[in-house]
Amino acid sequence: MQAVQEALATLQRGQMVVVTDDEDRVTTHNLAYLTTKRDRMGHLITLPEDG
């Protein structure tokens, strides 16, 4: 859980974090990217922000 909190703090400072997926592909993302998801058809899904 410590790593998650550190990553979240990094994102909130506007910096990028490194993300690995199940196939060990490495990508870097910022908070705006990580708070949007795409459905299977490729449409953008925006997650509600806390607060």
Secondary structure as the mmCIF struct_conf table of DSSP 4:
data_model
#
loop_
_struct_conf.conf_type_id
_struct_conf.id
_struct_conf.beg_label_comp_id
_struct_conf.beg_label_asym_id
_struct_conf.beg_label_seq_id
_struct_conf.end_label_comp_id
_struct_conf.end_label_asym_id
_struct_conf.end_label_seq_id
HELX_RH_AL_P HELX_RH_AL_P1 GLN A 2 GLN A 12
TURN_TY1_P TURN_TY1_P1 ARG A 13 GLY A 14
STRN STRN1 VAL A 17 THR A 20
TURN_TY1_P TURN_TY1_P2 ASP A 22 GLU A 23
STRN STRN2 VAL A 26 HIS A 29
HELX_RH_AL_P HELX_RH_AL_P2 LEU A 31 LEU A 34
TURN_TY1_P TURN_TY1_P3 THR A 35 THR A 35
STRN STRN3 THR A 36 ARG A 38
TURN_TY1_P TURN_TY1_P4 ARG A 40 MET A 41
STRN STRN4 LEU A 44 THR A 46
HELX_LH_PP_P HELX_LH_PP_P1 LEU A 47 ASP A 50
#
